[in-house]
């Protein structure tokens, strides 16, 4: 009698990533993944102790190709901006995994590469060492929030997007000036959240970096 195939860790992660392209972290389960692989859940738990550990590993793998070939260039702000845009682009190609990355902390190889470069860039800024962990945390939270938010917009279907835009137009352009005077005044200039995402991303990040710059002691 032929036994069931033994799947490698990399093959399991590949299958999980593919399954997550058409679902999300809430509906994803080890049982569904096992069914897709033609095996049972117990065989997967030999590789990962829990669903959360598996999801962390899948999201972390996105960062490995993003960091492949990366070379720091420019000053500390340029380095952090380039790094942030690499991570944004990586999760933009697989948006279902962006929310997972933002939700589950990871200490995998990909995350360590991102953390190392971000910390190195902050050290190059001239910040005192005691300031760097807090500044790092603020940037990490900002990036996770922005990338997860952007991914949420990009995963909706065209039909859902059109419905959302219609509701947006009705709510904004039809705002009653008596009850919403500011909204009515700016209605024709207000953009939906899905518009101009990259410029907004860069501007928000630049503002955070400028705030950090004010804390750097004079040389």
Secondary structure, DSSP 4 states (H G I P E B T S, - for coil): -PPPPPPPHHHHHHHHHHHHTTS-TTT--HHHHHHHHTS-HHHHTTT-SSHHHHHHHHHHHHHHHHHTT----SSHHHHHHHHHHHHHHHHHHTGGGHHHHHHS---SHHHHHHHHHHHHHHHHTT--HHHHHHHHHHHHHHHHHHHHHHHHHHTS-HHHHHHHHHHHHHHHHT--TTT-HHHHHHGGGPPPTTSSHHHHHHHHHHHHHHHHHTTSPP-
